[in-house]
């Protein structure tokens, strides 16, 4: 009798654990979603409704989104952010892939020591590096320019480490087979290693694009002209010149997060698998 009850008790325990896990996950998801819902609903309100009780607007005001463009050069800010994030992503993924290939597949004197020294730069806070980077930008005349935002971010120790972990998981027998067939190192990198590192490349691309699209401290230090403002700096400028216009500020913020949502839903499966593979391989 007791033996027959044990499997049933175990099933009940597993069911309760699973149910509790899903309930906790749902509550966490709702709590994270509430600020975004409030932002979207507030963007559709009138100014008098912002401080009134209740979440929902009496009549949705879609004209708030158009009014943002009449208040500030929002399209210019949007374009600047996309240009900076796009170029930084392209350069950083390219340099990280090349460096990762060198550190993982090529043998040369001092390789591992240089890699450790390169990783040590990740321990330096970004604010500490901001002063020397700014001085360099002054010397080469790139202050208050989009190029000044792009060049310092074109290299990444994290990106190199992430892609190196993926490349180390690829069997070295492929290198030997490629060499027997007469493939050069570039051919090995481009035709064999790079396609097999696709999940890592997508993961790094998404992280790099989102990080630079939302970057605030470096652009606010570097930029002076309104025409060069990126979205985060432009939002701060909008808040300072428009006064109390919370509904318009929320409309601008809603439009600014749309590319991030689109990118996440577009590559979410590859992104999750890439993070998991990069965490366990190497």
VEXVEX-877890 format. One record per residue (C-alpha): residue number from 0; residue in one letter; x, y, z. Coordinates in Angstrom, 2 decimals. Layout:
% residues N
+-----+------+---------+---------+---------+
!  nr ! rest !       u !       v !       w !
+-----+------+---------+---------+---------+
! NUM !    A !       X !       Y !       Z !
...
+-----+------+---------+---------+---------+
This chain:
% residues 282
+-----+------+---------+---------+---------+
!  nr ! rest !       u !       v !       w !
+-----+------+---------+---------+---------+
!   0 !    X !    0.00 !    0.00 !    0.00 !
!   1 !    X !    2.76 !    2.39 !    0.91 !
!   2 !    X !    4.74 !    1.49 !   -2.21 !
!   3 !    X !    1.78 !    2.31 !   -4.46 !
!   4 !    X !    1.36 !    5.72 !   -2.85 !
!   5 !    X !    4.99 !    6.75 !   -3.33 !
!   6 !    X !    4.82 !    7.24 !   -7.15 !
!   7 !    X !    1.58 !    9.21 !   -6.74 !
!   8 !    X !    3.11 !   11.40 !   -4.03 !
!   9 !    X !    6.16 !   12.02 !   -6.22 !
!  10 !    X !    3.97 !   13.02 !   -9.18 !
!  11 !    X !    2.02 !   15.44 !   -7.00 !
!  12 !    X !    5.25 !   16.99 !   -5.73 !
!  13 !    X !    6.60 !   17.39 !   -9.25 !
!  14 !    X !    3.28 !   18.91 !  -10.39 !
!  15 !    X !    3.28 !   21.43 !   -7.54 !
!  16 !    X !    6.90 !   22.37 !   -8.20 !
!  17 !    X !    6.21 !   22.87 !  -11.90 !
!  18 !    X !    3.03 !   24.82 !  -11.20 !
!  19 !    X !    4.81 !   27.05 !   -8.70 !
!  20 !    X !    7.63 !   27.67 !  -11.17 !
!  21 !    X !    5.19 !   28.75 !  -13.88 !
!  22 !    X !    3.24 !   30.99 !  -11.49 !
!  23 !    X !    6.46 !   32.64 !  -10.29 !
!  24 !    X !    7.65 !   33.12 !  -13.88 !
!  25 !    X !    4.28 !   34.63 !  -14.87 !
!  26 !    X !    4.34 !   37.06 !  -11.94 !
!  27 !    X !    7.91 !   38.08 !  -12.75 !
!  28 !    X !    7.01 !   38.57 !  -16.41 !
!  29 !    X !    3.99 !   40.73 !  -15.56 !
!  30 !    X !    6.03 !   42.85 !  -13.13 !
!  31 !    X !    8.63 !   43.47 !  -15.85 !
!  32 !    X !    5.97 !   44.26 !  -18.44 !
!  33 !    X !    4.00 !   46.78 !  -16.33 !
!  34 !    X !    6.39 !   49.75 !  -16.83 !
!  35 !    X !    6.30 !   49.25 !  -20.60 !
!  36 !    X !    2.48 !   49.05 !  -20.60 !
!  37 !    X !    2.29 !   52.21 !  -18.50 !
!  38 !    X !    4.66 !   53.99 !  -20.92 !
!  39 !    X !    2.56 !   53.05 !  -23.97 !
!  40 !    X !   -0.76 !   54.00 !  -22.32 !
!  41 !    X !    0.65 !   57.29 !  -21.05 !
!  42 !    X !    1.87 !   58.13 !  -24.56 !
!  43 !    X !   -1.77 !   58.06 !  -25.71 !
!  44 !    X !   -3.08 !   60.41 !  -23.01 !
!  45 !    X !   -3.53 !   64.16 !  -22.97 !
!  46 !    X !   -1.38 !   66.22 !  -20.62 !
!  47 !    X !   -4.24 !   66.67 !  -18.14 !
!  48 !    X !   -4.79 !   62.91 !  -17.97 !
!  49 !    X !   -1.20 !   62.04 !  -17.10 !
!  50 !    X !   -1.55 !   62.79 !  -13.38 !
!  51 !    X !   -5.18 !   61.68 !  -13.18 !
!  52 !    X !   -6.07 !   58.31 !  -11.59 !
!  53 !    X !   -6.32 !   55.36 !  -13.92 !
!  54 !    X !   -4.06 !   53.80 !  -16.50 !
!  55 !    X !   -6.19 !   54.01 !  -19.63 !
!  56 !    X !   -6.72 !   57.21 !  -21.63 !
!  57 !    X !  -10.28 !   58.42 !  -22.13 !
!  58 !    X !   -9.61 !   58.86 !  -25.84 !
!  59 !    X !   -6.34 !   57.61 !  -27.34 !
!  60 !    X !   -4.38 !   60.51 !  -28.82 !
!  61 !    X !   -2.29 !   59.05 !  -31.63 !
!  62 !    X !   -1.41 !   62.60 !  -32.63 !
!  63 !    X !    1.06 !   62.65 !  -29.72 !
!  64 !    X !    3.47 !   60.64 !  -31.83 !
!  65 !    X !    3.33 !   63.13 !  -34.69 !
!  66 !    X !    3.69 !   66.04 !  -32.28 !
!  67 !    X !    7.04 !   64.67 !  -31.09 !
!  68 !    X !    8.46 !   65.21 !  -34.59 !
!  69 !    X !    7.24 !   68.80 !  -34.59 !
!  70 !    X !    8.82 !   69.55 !  -31.20 !
!  71 !    X !   12.34 !   68.17 !  -31.86 !
!  72 !    X !   14.29 !   66.74 !  -34.83 !
!  73 !    X !   13.36 !   63.24 !  -33.68 !
!  74 !    X !   13.92 !   61.62 !  -37.08 !
!  75 !    X !   17.47 !   62.98 !  -37.05 !
!  76 !    X !   18.10 !   61.54 !  -33.58 !
!  77 !    X !   16.69 !   58.21 !  -34.74 !
!  78 !    X !   18.91 !   58.13 !  -37.82 !
!  79 !    X !   22.01 !   59.05 !  -35.81 !
!  80 !    X !   21.39 !   56.22 !  -33.34 !
!  81 !    X !   20.87 !   53.68 !  -36.10 !
!  82 !    X !   23.99 !   54.82 !  -37.97 !
!  83 !    X !   26.19 !   54.69 !  -34.86 !
!  84 !    X !   24.81 !   51.38 !  -33.61 !
!  85 !    X !   24.98 !   49.84 !  -37.07 !
!  86 !    X !   28.58 !   50.83 !  -37.76 !
!  87 !    X !   29.80 !   49.91 !  -34.28 !
!  88 !    X !   28.12 !   46.51 !  -34.59 !
!  89 !    X !   29.67 !   45.86 !  -38.00 !
!  90 !    X !   33.17 !   46.89 !  -36.91 !
!  91 !    X !   33.03 !   45.21 !  -33.51 !
!  92 !    X !   31.75 !   41.88 !  -34.83 !
!  93 !    X !   34.37 !   41.93 !  -37.60 !
!  94 !    X !   37.32 !   42.74 !  -35.34 !
!  95 !    X !   36.12 !   40.33 !  -32.64 !
!  96 !    X !   35.76 !   37.48 !  -35.14 !
!  97 !    X !   39.23 !   38.06 !  -36.57 !
!  98 !    X !   40.83 !   38.33 !  -33.12 !
!  99 !    X !   38.95 !   35.26 !  -31.86 !
! 100 !    X !   40.16 !   33.24 !  -34.84 !
! 101 !    X !   43.74 !   34.28 !  -34.15 !
! 102 !    X !   43.49 !   33.45 !  -30.44 !
! 103 !    X !   41.74 !   30.11 !  -30.95 !
! 104 !    X !   42.96 !   28.56 !  -34.24 !
! 105 !    X !   46.42 !   30.04 !  -34.88 !
! 106 !    X !   49.58 !   29.32 !  -32.93 !
! 107 !    X !   52.08 !   32.13 !  -32.36 !
! 108 !    X !   54.47 !   33.11 !  -29.54 !
! 109 !    X !   52.81 !   34.71 !  -26.49 !
! 110 !    X !   49.29 !   34.07 !  -27.77 !
! 111 !    X !   47.75 !   32.99 !  -24.47 !
! 112 !    X !   49.50 !   35.69 !  -22.44 !
! 113 !    X !   48.36 !   38.42 !  -24.77 !
! 114 !    X !   44.82 !   37.03 !  -24.66 !
! 115 !    X !   44.82 !   37.16 !  -20.84 !
! 116 !    X !   46.12 !   40.75 !  -20.96 !
! 117 !    X !   43.40 !   41.62 !  -23.48 !
! 118 !    X !   40.73 !   40.12 !  -21.22 !
! 119 !    X !   42.11 !   42.11 !  -18.30 !
! 120 !    X !   40.88 !   45.28 !  -20.00 !
! 121 !    X !   37.35 !   44.11 !  -19.21 !
! 122 !    X !   38.11 !   44.79 !  -15.54 !
! 123 !    X !   38.56 !   48.51 !  -16.23 !
! 124 !    X !   35.35 !   50.53 !  -15.68 !
! 125 !    X !   34.07 !   52.34 !  -18.73 !
! 126 !    X !   34.12 !   55.68 !  -16.87 !
! 127 !    X !   37.86 !   55.27 !  -16.21 !
! 128 !    X !   38.57 !   54.82 !  -19.93 !
! 129 !    X !   36.36 !   57.74 !  -20.88 !
! 130 !    X !   38.97 !   60.41 !  -20.06 !
! 131 !    X !   41.84 !   58.97 !  -22.17 !
! 132 !    X !   39.42 !   58.16 !  -24.99 !
! 133 !    X !   38.13 !   61.73 !  -24.93 !
! 134 !    X !   41.67 !   63.11 !  -25.06 !
! 135 !    X !   42.43 !   60.93 !  -28.07 !
! 136 !    X !   39.28 !   62.13 !  -29.82 !
! 137 !    X !   40.32 !   65.75 !  -29.18 !
! 138 !    X !   43.76 !   65.14 !  -30.71 !
! 139 !    X !   42.38 !   63.58 !  -33.89 !
! 140 !    X !   39.54 !   66.10 !  -34.16 !
! 141 !    X !   36.55 !   63.76 !  -33.80 !
! 142 !    X !   34.77 !   65.48 !  -30.89 !
! 143 !    X !   31.14 !   66.29 !  -31.73 !
! 144 !    X !   31.00 !   63.78 !  -34.57 !
! 145 !    X !   29.41 !   60.39 !  -35.13 !
! 146 !    X !   32.84 !   58.96 !  -36.03 !
! 147 !    X !   33.98 !   59.87 !  -32.50 !
! 148 !    X !   31.24 !   57.61 !  -31.15 !
! 149 !    X !   32.02 !   54.76 !  -33.52 !
! 150 !    X !   35.81 !   54.34 !  -33.49 !
! 151 !    X !   36.40 !   53.84 !  -29.72 !
! 152 !    X !   33.73 !   51.11 !  -29.67 !
! 153 !    X !   35.02 !   49.23 !  -32.72 !
! 154 !    X !   36.93 !   46.70 !  -30.59 !
! 155 !    X !   35.62 !   44.53 !  -27.79 !
! 156 !    X !   37.39 !   42.16 !  -25.39 !
! 157 !    X !   34.04 !   40.62 !  -24.48 !
! 158 !    X !   33.17 !   39.98 !  -28.12 !
! 159 !    X !   36.56 !   38.39 !  -28.71 !
! 160 !    X !   36.16 !   36.15 !  -25.66 !
! 161 !    X !   32.63 !   35.11 !  -26.64 !
! 162 !    X !   33.55 !   34.15 !  -30.20 !
! 163 !    X !   36.77 !   32.47 !  -29.08 !
! 164 !    X !   34.72 !   30.15 !  -26.86 !
! 165 !    X !   32.62 !   29.15 !  -29.86 !
! 166 !    X !   35.64 !   28.62 !  -32.08 !
! 167 !    X !   37.40 !   26.47 !  -29.49 !
! 168 !    X !   34.45 !   24.08 !  -29.57 !
! 169 !    X !   34.97 !   23.41 !  -33.30 !
! 170 !    X !   37.08 !   20.25 !  -33.86 !
! 171 !    X !   40.64 !   20.94 !  -34.99 !
! 172 !    X !   40.30 !   18.06 !  -37.45 !
! 173 !    X !   38.47 !   20.48 !  -39.73 !
! 174 !    X !   41.59 !   22.68 !  -39.83 !
! 175 !    X !   43.75 !   19.71 !  -40.75 !
! 176 !    X !   41.36 !   18.61 !  -43.47 !
! 177 !    X !   41.25 !   22.14 !  -44.91 !
! 178 !    X !   45.04 !   22.37 !  -44.93 !
! 179 !    X !   45.30 !   19.02 !  -46.73 !
! 180 !    X !   42.92 !   20.36 !  -49.37 !
! 181 !    X !   45.14 !   23.41 !  -49.79 !
! 182 !    X !   42.91 !   25.96 !  -48.08 !
! 183 !    X !   44.56 !   29.13 !  -46.82 !
! 184 !    X !   44.03 !   30.51 !  -43.31 !
! 185 !    X !   41.62 !   33.09 !  -44.71 !
! 186 !    X !   39.66 !   30.37 !  -46.52 !
! 187 !    X !   39.54 !   28.33 !  -43.30 !
! 188 !    X !   38.24 !   31.35 !  -41.40 !
! 189 !    X !   35.67 !   32.49 !  -43.98 !
! 190 !    X !   34.29 !   29.20 !  -45.31 !
! 191 !    X !   34.54 !   26.87 !  -42.30 !
! 192 !    X !   34.99 !   28.55 !  -38.92 !
! 193 !    X !   32.75 !   31.58 !  -39.44 !
! 194 !    X !   29.62 !   29.66 !  -40.58 !
! 195 !    X !   29.98 !   27.28 !  -37.61 !
! 196 !    X !   30.15 !   30.28 !  -35.26 !
! 197 !    X !   26.83 !   31.70 !  -36.50 !
! 198 !    X !   24.96 !   31.54 !  -33.12 !
! 199 !    X !   27.79 !   33.39 !  -31.43 !
! 200 !    X !   27.93 !   36.01 !  -34.19 !
! 201 !    X !   24.19 !   36.66 !  -33.90 !
! 202 !    X !   24.41 !   36.88 !  -30.11 !
! 203 !    X !   27.28 !   39.36 !  -30.27 !
! 204 !    X !   25.50 !   41.35 !  -32.99 !
! 205 !    X !   22.35 !   41.75 !  -30.91 !
! 206 !    X !   24.21 !   42.63 !  -27.71 !
! 207 !    X !   26.44 !   45.13 !  -29.49 !
! 208 !    X !   23.62 !   46.82 !  -31.38 !
! 209 !    X !   21.38 !   47.17 !  -28.33 !
! 210 !    X !   24.23 !   48.37 !  -26.12 !
! 211 !    X !   25.30 !   51.10 !  -28.54 !
! 212 !    X !   21.77 !   52.05 !  -29.53 !
! 213 !    X !   21.04 !   52.76 !  -25.85 !
! 214 !    X !   24.45 !   54.27 !  -25.05 !
! 215 !    X !   24.18 !   57.51 !  -23.09 !
! 216 !    X !   27.35 !   58.52 !  -21.20 !
! 217 !    X !   29.82 !   58.53 !  -24.10 !
! 218 !    X !   27.49 !   60.42 !  -26.51 !
! 219 !    X !   26.62 !   63.05 !  -23.91 !
! 220 !    X !   30.35 !   63.67 !  -23.33 !
! 221 !    X !   31.24 !   63.75 !  -27.02 !
! 222 !    X !   28.34 !   65.54 !  -28.70 !
! 223 !    X !   27.71 !   69.30 !  -28.79 !
! 224 !    X !   25.52 !   69.89 !  -31.85 !
! 225 !    X !   21.83 !   69.04 !  -31.77 !
! 226 !    X !   22.07 !   67.61 !  -35.28 !
! 227 !    X !   24.52 !   64.96 !  -34.00 !
! 228 !    X !   22.46 !   63.89 !  -30.97 !
! 229 !    X !   21.57 !   60.23 !  -30.67 !
! 230 !    X !   18.25 !   59.15 !  -29.21 !
! 231 !    X !   19.24 !   58.94 !  -25.50 !
! 232 !    X !   20.85 !   62.39 !  -25.62 !
! 233 !    X !   17.98 !   63.71 !  -27.73 !
! 234 !    X !   15.46 !   62.46 !  -25.18 !
! 235 !    X !   17.31 !   64.34 !  -22.44 !
! 236 !    X !   17.32 !   67.45 !  -24.63 !
! 237 !    X !   13.59 !   67.03 !  -25.28 !
! 238 !    X !   12.88 !   66.75 !  -21.56 !
! 239 !    X !   14.90 !   69.91 !  -20.82 !
! 240 !    X !   13.35 !   72.16 !  -23.50 !
! 241 !    X !    9.75 !   70.97 !  -23.56 !
! 242 !    X !    8.89 !   71.41 !  -19.89 !
! 243 !    X !    6.18 !   69.18 !  -18.43 !
! 244 !    X !    5.13 !   67.12 !  -21.44 !
! 245 !    X !    5.21 !   63.63 !  -20.00 !
! 246 !    X !    2.79 !   62.27 !  -22.59 !
! 247 !    X !    5.03 !   63.39 !  -25.48 !
! 248 !    X !    8.15 !   62.12 !  -23.72 !
! 249 !    X !    6.51 !   58.71 !  -23.31 !
! 250 !    X !    5.53 !   58.74 !  -26.99 !
! 251 !    X !    9.15 !   59.40 !  -27.94 !
! 252 !    X !   10.35 !   56.67 !  -25.58 !
! 253 !    X !    7.86 !   54.18 !  -27.03 !
! 254 !    X !    9.10 !   54.81 !  -30.56 !
! 255 !    X !   12.71 !   54.48 !  -29.41 !
! 256 !    X !   12.24 !   50.93 !  -28.06 !
! 257 !    X !   10.43 !   49.58 !  -31.12 !
! 258 !    X !   13.64 !   48.53 !  -32.96 !
! 259 !    X !   14.81 !   46.63 !  -29.88 !
! 260 !    X !   11.54 !   44.73 !  -29.62 !
! 261 !    X !   11.60 !   43.89 !  -33.32 !
! 262 !    X !   15.19 !   42.63 !  -33.17 !
! 263 !    X !   14.52 !   40.51 !  -30.09 !
! 264 !    X !   11.48 !   38.76 !  -31.55 !
! 265 !    X !   13.32 !   38.28 !  -34.84 !
! 266 !    X !   16.30 !   36.42 !  -33.36 !
! 267 !    X !   15.14 !   35.33 !  -29.91 !
! 268 !    X !   15.60 !   31.58 !  -30.54 !
! 269 !    X !   19.08 !   31.98 !  -31.98 !
! 270 !    X !   19.97 !   34.47 !  -29.23 !
! 271 !    X !   18.99 !   32.13 !  -26.40 !
! 272 !    X !   20.75 !   29.14 !  -27.97 !
! 273 !    X !   23.84 !   31.24 !  -28.62 !
! 274 !    X !   24.04 !   32.35 !  -24.99 !
! 275 !    X !   23.63 !   28.78 !  -23.77 !
! 276 !    X !   26.26 !   27.38 !  -26.14 !
! 277 !    X !   28.72 !   30.12 !  -25.32 !
! 278 !    X !   28.28 !   29.45 !  -21.60 !
! 279 !    X !   29.02 !   25.72 !  -21.72 !
! 280 !    X !   31.57 !   25.39 !  -24.52 !
! 281 !    X !   35.28 !   26.01 !  -24.41 !
+-----+------+---------+---------+---------+
